[in-house]
């Protein structure tokens, strides 16, 4: 895949590379990704699965990991002996001729034009040692790329959950929000007519209009906040931005307690946290750098073997084998070696310090994440209760208006308050989802996306649905860190 992409880029002219893509070309690129169309309602599990399978940022991180794997394979190949094939064509304007001891010219020793062909192999002990540590460092960088991919998955799932519930809020409130805004605008227009006819006192009319305008501003702010929700969700799951998404959005079960102990969460975080595992790999790279610097200070032993053939007719043996063994030492290492070792040891100390800082930060994030999740659950329950009261008040105000016992202002205010409570109710659910995603990210309990590019979408949806919940974890839920 990567080779084809590089070959395609090499065939582009500078003018083509700088030409912005048209909508048709962009649509063709999406079609080549074989994105399954969204049919029927969209569940939260399917939205997460589509984000994992089709999100462009995740695909970019996957390519970064493939590049790191390619660099590791290249580092392994550097440890192999060097094989060479060489052809040397030599041309002279005069014959090669020397003088004897008495000053007379000797016989001609070579032709003016001749070719030397060589096939040989060389191997250096120092290059092998340095290549060995380069390969170990490249392997650690592959793991670092994998941890960064895991962090992107955490962020992606968190963003999909938040955008999904914001889009669900927009879907649930869209029609009622439009109707209430229309009622408020109609009531405002009627109030202005009454003011112009001087039926009521100007102060009373203006106060009435101000309250309506305040309610209108609240409703319009809610509408502005919900408007881009579906576009953001479509971008995250790589769906067409103009496609109308119909969300399933069943109301989630809320829990005010967590059965998982804090000790179990800490253990999982120490084993699986992506940031902590990344700094651990960085620490190993720093240690291998120290060993590599130490290896460069040793003498170098190299071995060369070659088979040669010369077309010069003056040669008695036109073909011969050549072998050599060389031992060399860079005397400058006596002066630069100590400073290089001190620099490498300082890098190890820095990496260890970063690992300790990250470990403390992860422990803090575990406690804060658990606390934020519990608080978000409680706030969501409170928002549910407030919405229930405001919804009943709006129903009573509408009934009073129909019975001509109250004016339209009370109905508009009650409906605006109910819509605001409903908006905060969905916001609280989104906050619960975000808090849970952050806690999952800290303890490293993410969805296993191995093979999502090959699996069909329905299988990924089922795997997402079977992912254990935070509250379902116990001491048996602590597993080995992902490889």
N, C-alpha and C positions, 0 to 999 in steps of 0.2 A: 504493500500500500504506500509506504513512505517512498520507496524507490520510484514508483509511478508518479507520485506527486512531485518529486524532485525533477524527474525527466520532463514532466509537463511544464514546470516552471522554467526549465532551461530552454524550452522551445519558444517562450514568450519573447517578443521584441520589447524594447524599452517603452515604445508607445503603447503596446497592449498592456504592459504591466501597470502603467500609470492611468489607464482608462477606467473610470468608475464603472462598476457593474450595473447593468440595466435590471429592471424588475423581472424581465423574462429570463435572463441568465441566472439571476438569483433563484427564481422559482425552479429552473432546471437543476440547479445544484441541490436544492432541497428534494426534488423528485429522485435524484440519483441516490440519496441516502435511504430511499425506500421507507419513508415514514408512513405508517399505517394511519388512515384517516380516522378521526374521532366519530364514532357512531353512537347515537343515543346520549344518555347522560354520562357525565364524567365524575367518577368517584375520586376520593382523595388518594387511594392506593394506585389507581391508574394514572393520576397526575404525577405522583412520585415516580412511578415506573417509566412514564414517558420522559420525565426529566433525566432519569438515569440513563436511558437508552439514546435519547436524541439531543440532549443539551450540548451545545457547541463547546462550551467551556470545559465540560467533562471530557469531550473528545480531544481537546487540545492537551489536557493533562495526560490523557492516555498516550498521545503521540510523544509527549515529553518522556514518559516512562519507557516507551519503545526506543527512543533515541538513547537514553541512558543504558538500556540493555545492549544496544549496538556498540556503544563505547566500551562496555565491559567485555564484549566478545573481541573487540579490536585490541584491548589491553592484553587479553589472553594470547592473541596471535603474536603480539610483540615479544613474547617469551620464547617463541620458536627460533631455531637457527635461521640465519639469513642465507638464502640461496640466490646466486647471481649468475647471469649469462651475459657475456661481454664479447664484442667484436671490435678489434682495434685495427683500423686501416692506416698504414703508414706510407707516406710518400716523401722521397728526398730528391733534391735537385742534383746531387752528386753521390757517387758511390761511397759507402762507409769503408774507409781505408785508414790504417794506422801505419806508423813508422817502426822500423826495427831499431836496435840499439846503435847500429852504425849510421843511422839516418836515412837509410834507403827505404822506399815505400814497401809495405808488405802486401800480401794478397788482399783482394776485396773480400770483406767478411759478410756482407748482406746485399740483397737486392735493393734497388731503389724503391720498388713498390712491393709490399708484401702485407699480409693480413694475419693477425694473431687472434685466434678464437679461444675463448675460455669459458668453462663451466665449473663453478666452484660453490663452496659452502663455507660459512664462517659462523662461529659461536663465541660469545663473550660472556664470561662469568659475571662481570659487573652489570652488563645490560640485562642478564637474566634476573639478577637480584632486584634491580630497580624495577624491571617489568613485573616481577612478582608482587611487589608492594603497590605498584600502580594498578594492577588488576584487583587487589584487595580493596583499594580505595574506590575503584570504579564500581565494584560490587556494592559497597556501602552507598554510593550515589544512586544506584538503582533502588535501594531500599528507601533512600530519602525521597526520590521521585514518587515512590509508592505511597509514602506517608503524606506527601503533599496532595496526591490524588484523593486519599482518604479524607483529608481536611476539606477539599473541594466538595466531596460528596456530602459531608456534614452540612456545609453552608448551603449547598443546593437543596437538600431536603428541607432545611429550615426555611429557606426562601419560598419554596413551593408550598409548604404548609401555611405560611403567613399569607401569601398571595391567594391561595385557594379560599381561605376563610374570609378574606376581604372581598373576593369576587362573589362568594356565597352571600355575604351581607348585601352587596349591591344587587344581586339577583332577587333576594327576598324583599328588599325595600324599594326597588326601582319604581314599581307602579304606585304604591302607596305614597312614596315621596313626591311623585309628579302630581298626584291628586291633591295632596295637602298644599303644595306650592300653588297650584291653580286656585284652590279655595282661598288661600291667603291673599293672592293677587286680586281675586274677585272682591273679597271683603275690603281690601284697600281701595279699590276703585269705587265701591259703593260708599265708603266713608268720605272719599273726596267729593262725590256728588252731594252727599248730605251737607258737607262743609260749605260747598258753593251755594246751596239753597238756604243756608243759615237756619236749618231746623234745630240744631244743637249749638251749644256754646262752642266758640272756636277752641278753647282750651281742652274741652272734653274730646273734640274730634281729633285734635293734634295728638293728644295722649293715646287715643285709640290707634291712630296711625303709627305712632312710634312703637307701640307694643307689637303691632303687626309686622313692622319692618324688622324688629329684633327677631321675631320668629322666622321671618323670611331669610334673614341672614344666617341663622342657625341651620335652617334646612338647606340653603345653598352651599354652606361650608361642608355639610355632610355629603351633598351631591358631588362637590368638587373632589373630595377625598376618595370617594368610591368610583369615580369615573375611570381612572386608569387601571383599576384592579384587574380586569379581564385581559387588558393588553399586557400587563406585567406577567400574569400567569401564562398567557400564550407564548411570550418570549422565553420563559423558563422551560417550558415543555416543547419548544420549537414547533409550535402550531402557527398557522397563518394568523397574523395580527387582526385581520378583519373578520375572522370567523367567530360567530356567536357560540359561546360555550354554555351548555346547560349542565349545571352541577347537581350532583346527587345530594351531597352535604347532609348526611344524617347527623343529628345533634349528638355530640360525643358524651360519653359518660364521665362525670366529674368525680374526682376522689379528693378528699381533704387530708388523707393520710397516705404514708408510704411504708409498706411493710419491709422493704429492703433496708438493711442496716447501713449506717454510714461507713462502717468498717469494710463491708463488702464493696461499696462504691469506691472507696479509696484503693482497695486491692485491684479492682478492675482498671481504675485510672492509671495506677502505677505500671500495669502490664500492657495496657492497650492504648493509652493516650497518644495521639499522633504527634503532637508537639514534643512530648517527652521522648518518644522513640526517635524522632528526627535529631534531637540534640545528642542522644546516645550514639547514633551513627556518626554524627559530626565529631564526637569525642574519639571514636575509633579511627576515623580518618586522620585526626591529629596525632594519634599514637603511631599509626603506620607511617606518617610523615617523619617522625623521629627515627624510626627504624630505617627508613629509606635514606635519610641523611647520613646515618651511621654506616650503611652499606656502601655509600659512595666514597667513604674514606679508606676503604680497603684497596689493596692492589688489584689490578685487573689482569685476569688471565684469559687470553683469547686464542682460539684454535682456528686455523684456516687450511682448507684442502681444496685443490682445484685440478682439473684436467685441461691441458692447453695443447693447442696445435698451431704451428706457424707454417705459412705457405712459402717461406723463404727457401729457395732451392740450395742455398749455401749451407743450410743447417744439416748436420749429420743425422740428428734425431728430430724430426719435425713434430712429433707428438711426445709429450712427457707429462708426468704427474708431479704436482708441487704441494708440499705440506709444510706448515710452519706453526710454531708455538711461541707466543709472545707473552711476556710478563712486564707490566708497566705500572708505574705509580706516579700520581700527580703530586709533586712536592708542594704545590700551593695549598693542598689540604691541611698541611701542618700549620698554616697560618689562618686559613678561613674555616677550618673544621670546628674549633671551639665556639666561634660566634654563631655558626649555623646550628650547632647543637643547642645552644642557649635559646636561639629563636624558636626552634622546634619544641623545646620543653616549655617555653612560654605559651606556645599555642596549645599544648596539652593542658596546662594549668587554666588557660582561658576557657577551653572547652569543658573542663570539669566544673569550673565555676558557673558557666551557663547552664550546665545540667542540674546543678544544685538549685540554682535560682528557678529554673523551670519546674523542678520537682516541687518546690514550695508553692509556686504559683498554681500548679495543678491541684495540689491539696486544697488551696484556698478556693479555687474554682469549683471543686467538688462540693464543699460546704455551701458556698454561695449559690451554686446551681440547684442544690436540693432545697435550700431555703426559698429561692425565687420560684421554684416549681410549686411548693406548698402555698406560698403567698398568692401566686397566680390562680391556683385552684380556689382558694377562699374568695378572691376578688371576683372570679367568674361566678361563683355561687351567689355572691352579693349582687352582682349585676343582673343575674337571673331574677332575683327577688324584686329588685327595683323596677325592672321591665314589666314584671307581672302586675305590680301596683299601677304603674303609669298606663299600661294597656287597659286596665279596668277603668281608670279615670277617664281615658279617652273615649271608651265605650259609653260611660255614663254621660259625658259632656255631649256626645253626638245624640244620645237619646233625649237629653234636655233640650237641645236645639230643635229637634223634630217636634217636641211637645210645646215649643215656643215659650219655654221657661227661662232660657238663657240665650244670649246672642252668639253670633258666629265667632267672636274673638275668643271666648272660652274654649270653643271646640278646636279652633286652630292652635291655640296655645297647648291644649291637652294633647293634641295629635303630634305637635312638634316635640313636646316633652317625651311622648311615647316613642317617637322615631329616634330621638337622641338616645333614649335608654336602650332601644333595640340595637342601635349602632354601637354603643358601648358594650352591649352584651356580646355581639360578634367580635368586637375588639378584644374583650377579655378572653374569649375562646382562642383567638389568634395568639394572644400572649401566653396562654397555657401551652399551645403547640410550640411556640418559639422557645419557651422555658424548657420544655421536654427535649426539644432538639438540641439545645445547648448542653443540657445535662448528658444526653447521649454522646455528644461530641467530646465532652470532657472525659467520660469513662470509656470512650472508644467503642461503643456499642452501635456501630453503623450497619447499614444493609450491606451484605456481601455482594458486590457487583461483579464478581468474577464471571466472565462469559456473557455479560448483558448484550454485547454486540452480536453474539451468535444465537442467544435464546429468543424465542418469539415473545411478543409483548404480553400475551396472556400468562405465560409462565412467570415472567417478572412480576406481574401484578399479584400472582398467587404467592410468590416469595415475599413480597412486601407485606402482604396481608398476614403472613405467618411470622413476621418479625415480632419478638417478644416485647411486651410493654415494660415501661420502667417499673411500674408497681408489681409486675409479675416476677421480678428478679429476686433471687435469694442467694444464699451462700453457694447453692449449686449452680447458679448462673454465671459464676466466675470461671471463664474458660481461658484457654491459652491465647496469647497474643496472635493476631493475624500475621501470616507470613507475607 
